[in-house]
Amino acid sequence: MDRLRVVCVLFLCGIASVSIATDLVIESLDGNGQLIFNEVPNVSTYRVEQASSLGGSWGFFTNIPPSGTGTITSSIPLAASAQFFRVVAELEPTPEGMALIPAGSFQMGDTFGEGYSSELPVHSVYVSGFYVGKYEVTNDEMVEVMQWAHDNGKLIVSSSSITNAQGNQQKLLDLDDVGCRITWDGSTFGIKSEKGSGYPCFEVSWYGSAAYCNYRSEMEERTPCYNLSDWSCDFSANGYRLPTEAEWEKAARGGLNGKRFDWGDTINHNYANYWANGSAYPYDTSPYTTYTFHPSYADGDVPYSNPVGSFAPNGHGLYDMVGNMWEWCSDWYDGEYYASSPSSNPRGASTGLNRVMRGGCWAHNAKSCRSAGRLGGSPSDSRYFIGFRAALPAKP
């Protein structure tokens, strides 16, 4: 992917600024060469260029590295022939299969007052920019990562389960459940033909989701986030991890604040794979008067999951944030956490019994699928309606 260019031009005489991109703005450049401008996320370097006129040729002046503080102040030597300066932000390419969720604030929680007490109070939350998978992690991706982990001595595998070999050993994946789509022949993982390739991985515990993130990080020579001895997360590492609950909700809303779902306020099977009933909730506009699975996927053999990407993406380009599979988040679950949640980058309770799950699933109703809906599950749970997607940090 080609690097994108975000440009701000500053006219030195009179200190009048012209912004071509609203995110990157030069605040000032004084006669002593002190340049001040705001930062934008995911930048590898800022390049200052100069020209004698707006229509003239722009020449390289200097490079300035990102600071991560939000504002950059730098002294640059002023050239006598230069009357115009501009800052060019070289953005890192978006990792394959992921979408950039821009930094910003949103209203987190149940703005309609129709959910559960754990979704209150509604509160403003700022989330730094980050990447998240466009799709739920598939069986194909899980097999690739787990095969690498096995071949590198990181797993204990039996006919019934996968366990991490290092650290605090936990069941990562339940292989002998009838619904599991991943197979093991004693040396190699495979995928069952029915509802296998291209479908979300399920029967994966929270531990399995975190371990997947670590192993995938190591495969790509990134620094793993999770300590497998105590399963804590190092958010400063550059590896894959589960999204925090706040990150997940911001991503799930797709830029639509104050809506029930990422497309609007009503739901039916045209939008998502869930257990529909038009008589249960006024915002479920399905024609059914009893609970009904999605007819395109209810083929008599559970789970009634759909291939990833079967429905339209939300405003951030993410698929299946509503329905299909509940998705693990990094946080410990606390039903009263919102009352004391930090206003910037909250990461959940410090400890607990359950981990957060979000998004609803093929087997649960419209109420569970709301963007504000939240649920807790034991981190050792592995069910045929729980999956996950991975996140990556973006440069500040």
C-alpha positions in Angstrom: 0.0 0.0 0.0 1.4 3.4 -0.9 2.1 5.8 1.9 -0.6 8.5 2.3 0.3 12.2 2.5 -1.4 14.6 4.9 -0.2 18.1 4.2 -0.5 21.4 6.0 0.9 24.6 4.4 2.0 27.6 6.5 2.6 31.0 4.9 5.4 32.6 6.9 4.5 36.2 6.3 1.7 37.1 8.7 1.6 33.5 10.1 -1.6 32.7 8.2 -2.2 28.9 7.9 -4.0 26.9 5.2 -4.9 23.3 6.1 -5.4 20.8 3.3 -6.1 18.1 5.8 -8.2 19.0 8.8 -6.4 16.5 11.1 -2.9 18.0 10.8 -2.8 21.7 11.6 0.2 24.0 12.0 -0.4 26.2 15.0 2.4 28.6 14.6 5.9 29.4 13.1 7.6 32.4 14.6 10.4 34.5 13.3 13.0 32.5 15.3 12.0 29.3 13.6 9.9 27.7 16.4 7.4 25.5 14.6 4.3 24.1 16.5 1.8 21.7 15.0 -0.5 19.0 16.3 0.2 15.3 15.8 -2.0 12.7 13.9 -1.9 9.0 14.6 0.1 6.3 12.9 2.9 8.6 11.5 6.4 7.3 10.8 7.9 10.7 10.3 7.0 14.4 9.7 8.8 16.0 6.8 9.1 19.8 6.7 9.4 21.3 3.2 9.9 24.8 1.9 9.1 26.9 -1.2 9.5 30.4 -2.3 5.8 30.5 -3.6 2.7 28.4 -3.3 2.9 27.5 -6.9 6.6 26.9 -6.8 8.7 23.7 -6.3 8.7 22.3 -2.8 12.1 21.2 -1.4 13.0 19.0 1.5 13.9 21.0 4.6 14.1 18.6 7.6 12.6 15.5 9.2 10.9 15.5 12.6 10.1 12.2 14.4 6.7 11.7 16.2 6.7 12.6 19.9 3.5 10.8 21.0 2.6 13.9 23.1 -0.1 15.2 20.8 1.8 18.5 19.9 5.2 18.9 18.4 7.4 21.9 19.0 10.6 22.1 17.0 13.1 24.7 16.1 14.0 24.8 12.4 16.5 27.1 10.6 14.7 29.6 8.4 16.0 29.8 4.9 16.2 33.4 3.5 14.6 32.4 0.2 11.7 30.5 1.8 8.4 32.2 2.4 6.2 29.1 2.6 6.6 26.0 4.7 4.6 22.8 4.9 4.5 19.7 7.1 4.0 16.3 5.4 3.0 13.4 7.6 4.1 10.0 6.2 1.6 7.5 7.5 2.3 3.9 8.1 0.4 1.5 5.8 -2.6 -0.1 7.4 -1.8 -3.8 8.3 -3.4 -6.3 6.0 -6.9 -7.3 7.1 -7.3 -4.5 9.6 -8.9 -1.1 9.8 -7.7 2.0 11.6 -10.1 3.3 14.2 -9.2 7.0 14.6 -8.6 8.5 18.0 -11.5 10.4 19.5 -14.3 10.5 22.2 -17.7 8.9 22.1 -20.6 8.3 24.5 -20.2 4.8 25.9 -23.2 3.0 27.3 -26.9 2.7 26.9 -28.2 6.1 25.7 -31.7 4.7 25.3 -32.1 3.5 28.9 -33.5 0.1 27.8 -30.6 -2.2 28.5 -29.0 -3.5 31.7 -27.7 -1.6 34.7 -24.2 -2.6 33.8 -24.5 -0.4 30.7 -24.9 2.7 32.9 -24.1 5.4 33.5 -23.5 6.7 29.9 -20.1 8.4 30.0 -17.7 10.1 27.6 -14.7 8.1 26.8 -11.6 9.1 24.8 -9.9 6.2 22.9 -6.5 6.5 21.2 -6.2 5.4 17.6 -5.8 1.7 17.0 -6.2 -1.0 14.4 -8.7 -3.9 14.7 -9.4 -6.8 12.5 -12.0 -6.2 9.8 -13.3 -9.8 10.4 -13.6 -12.2 13.3 -10.5 -14.5 13.4 -11.3 -17.4 11.1 -10.5 -21.1 11.4 -7.9 -20.7 8.7 -6.1 -18.0 10.7 -6.3 -20.1 13.9 -4.9 -23.2 12.2 -2.0 -21.3 10.7 -1.0 -19.7 14.0 -1.5 -22.8 16.1 0.5 -24.9 13.7 3.4 -22.5 14.0 3.1 -22.5 17.8 3.1 -26.3 17.8 6.1 -26.6 15.5 7.9 -24.2 17.8 7.2 -26.1 21.0 4.7 -23.7 22.5 1.7 -26.1 22.7 0.5 -29.3 24.3 -2.0 -30.9 22.0 -4.3 -33.9 22.6 -7.3 -35.2 20.7 -9.5 -33.1 23.0 -7.8 -29.8 23.5 -4.9 -27.4 22.9 -3.0 -26.1 26.0 -0.1 -23.6 26.2 3.1 -25.3 27.1 4.7 -22.3 28.8 3.4 -20.1 31.7 0.2 -20.8 33.5 -1.3 -23.6 31.4 -4.8 -23.1 30.3 -7.1 -24.8 27.7 -6.9 -22.7 24.6 -9.2 -24.5 22.2 -11.8 -27.3 22.7 -11.1 -29.8 19.9 -13.5 -32.6 20.9 -16.6 -30.5 21.0 -19.0 -31.6 18.2 -19.1 -28.0 16.9 -15.4 -27.4 16.7 -14.2 -27.0 13.1 -10.5 -27.6 13.7 -9.0 -31.1 13.6 -5.7 -32.7 14.8 -4.1 -35.8 13.4 -1.2 -36.0 15.8 1.1 -33.7 14.0 -1.0 -31.3 11.8 -4.0 -29.1 12.3 -6.8 -29.1 9.7 -10.2 -27.7 9.1 -13.5 -29.6 8.6 -15.2 -29.1 5.3 -18.6 -28.0 6.7 -18.6 -24.5 8.1 -14.8 -24.6 8.2 -12.8 -22.4 5.9 -13.8 -18.7 5.9 -16.0 -19.1 9.1 -15.1 -17.6 12.4 -13.2 -19.7 14.9 -15.2 -20.6 18.0 -14.8 -23.1 20.9 -11.9 -20.8 21.8 -11.4 -19.6 25.4 -10.3 -16.1 26.4 -6.9 -17.7 27.1 -6.9 -19.1 23.6 -7.7 -15.8 22.1 -4.9 -14.1 24.0 -2.4 -16.9 23.2 -3.3 -16.6 19.5 -2.4 -12.9 19.7 1.0 -13.7 21.3 1.9 -16.4 18.8 0.8 -14.4 15.8 2.9 -11.5 17.2 6.0 -13.8 17.4 5.3 -15.1 13.9 5.5 -11.5 12.6 8.5 -10.6 14.9 6.4 -8.3 17.0 6.6 -8.0 20.8 3.9 -10.2 22.5 1.5 -8.3 24.7 0.4 -11.1 27.1 2.4 -12.5 29.9 1.3 -16.2 29.9 2.3 -16.7 33.5 -0.3 -14.3 34.9 -2.1 -13.4 31.6 -1.6 -9.6 32.1 -1.4 -7.4 29.1 1.5 -5.0 28.3 -0.3 -2.3 26.3 3.0 -0.7 25.4 4.0 -3.7 23.3 3.6 -3.6 19.5 2.1 -7.0 19.2 -1.5 -8.2 18.7 -3.9 -8.2 21.6 -7.7 -8.3 22.2 -9.4 -4.9 22.0 -10.4 -3.3 25.2 -14.1 -3.0 25.9 -14.0 0.7 25.1 -12.1 0.2 21.9 -14.5 -2.5 20.9 -17.6 -0.3 21.4 -16.0 2.7 19.6 -15.2 0.4 16.7 -18.6 -1.3 16.8 -20.5 2.0 16.6 -18.8 2.7 13.2 -18.8 6.4 13.8 -22.6 6.6 14.6 -22.9 7.9 18.2 -26.1 7.3 20.1 -27.5 4.6 17.8 -28.5 1.1 18.9 -26.6 -0.6 16.1 -23.8 0.5 13.8 -26.2 1.2 10.9 -29.1 2.8 12.9 -31.8 2.0 15.5 -33.6 -1.1 14.1 -32.5 -4.6 13.3 -33.6 -7.6 11.2 -32.0 -10.5 9.3 -31.0 -8.2 6.5 -28.4 -6.7 8.8 -27.1 -9.5 11.0 -27.2 -13.1 12.0 -29.0 -13.3 15.3 -32.0 -14.9 17.0 -34.8 -12.7 15.7 -38.3 -12.1 17.0 -40.3 -9.1 15.8 -42.7 -9.3 18.7 -40.0 -9.2 21.4 -38.6 -5.7 21.0 -39.9 -2.7 19.1 -36.6 -2.2 17.4 -36.6 -5.8 16.1 -38.4 -5.3 12.8 -38.3 -9.0 11.8 -41.6 -10.5 10.5 -41.4 -13.4 13.0 -43.6 -13.7 16.1 -41.5 -16.4 17.7 -37.7 -16.6 18.0 -36.2 -17.6 14.7 -32.7 -18.3 13.6 -31.4 -16.8 10.4 -32.9 -18.9 7.6 -29.8 -18.7 5.5 -27.6 -20.3 8.1 -30.0 -22.5 10.2 -29.3 -25.7 8.3 -30.0 -28.1 11.2 -26.3 -28.4 12.3 -25.2 -25.9 15.0 -23.6 -23.5 15.2 -25.7 -21.5 12.8 -22.8 -19.2 12.1 -22.2 -17.3 8.8 -19.0 -16.9 6.8 -17.1 -13.7 7.9 -18.1 -10.7 5.8 -21.5 -12.0 4.9 -23.2 -8.7 5.8 -22.4 -5.1 5.0 -19.5 -3.5 6.9 -20.0 -0.6 9.4 -18.7 2.9 8.9 -15.2 1.8 9.9 -15.1 -1.1 7.4 -15.7 -3.8 10.1 -17.8 -6.9 9.5 -20.0 -8.9 11.9 -19.7 -6.5 14.9 -23.3 -7.4 15.4 -24.3 -11.0 15.8 -22.6 -14.2 14.4 -20.2 -14.6 17.4 -19.8 -13.0 20.8 -16.3 -11.5 20.8 -13.8 -11.6 23.7 -12.4 -8.3 24.9 -9.2 -7.8 26.9 -11.0 -6.5 30.1 -12.1 -8.1 33.2 -15.9 -7.8 33.5 -17.3 -5.6 36.3 -21.0 -4.8 36.2 -20.4 -1.5 38.1 -17.3 -0.5 36.3 -18.9 2.4 34.4 -19.4 4.3 37.6 -15.7 4.7 38.1 -14.3 4.2 34.6 -11.4 6.5 33.6 -12.4 9.0 30.9 -9.4 8.2 28.7 -8.4 4.7 27.4 -10.1 2.6 30.2 -8.8 -0.9 30.4 -11.4 -2.5 32.7 -11.3 -3.7 36.3 -8.0 -4.7 37.8 -9.2 -8.2 38.5 -12.3 -10.4 38.4 -13.9 -13.7 37.6 -15.1 -13.1 34.1 -13.9 -11.4 30.9 -15.9 -9.1 28.8 -17.7 -10.4 25.7 -19.4 -8.1 23.2 -21.6 -8.1 20.1 -24.2 -10.8 20.5 -24.3 -13.9 18.4 -26.4 -16.1 16.1 -28.1 -17.7 19.1 -29.0 -14.6 21.1 -31.6 -11.9 20.7 -31.7 -8.3 19.4 -31.2 -6.8 22.9 -27.8 -8.7 23.1 -26.7 -7.3 19.8 -26.9 -3.6 20.7 -23.6 -1.7 20.5 -24.0 -0.9 24.2 -24.7 -4.5 25.2 -22.1 -6.2 27.4 -21.7 -9.7 28.9 -19.2 -11.5 31.1 -17.9 -15.0 30.7 -15.4 -17.2 32.4 -12.0 -16.9 30.6 -11.9 -20.7 30.4 -15.2 -20.9 28.6 -15.1 -22.2 25.0 -18.5 -22.2 23.4 -19.8 -22.5 19.8 -21.1 -19.0 20.0 -17.9 -17.2 21.2 -15.0 -16.0 18.9 -12.8 -12.9 18.8 -11.0 -10.4 16.6 -7.4 -9.0 17.2 -6.2 -5.5 17.6 -2.9 -3.7 17.1 -1.7 -0.3 18.4 -1.4 2.6 16.1 1.5 5.0 16.4 0.5 8.0 18.5 
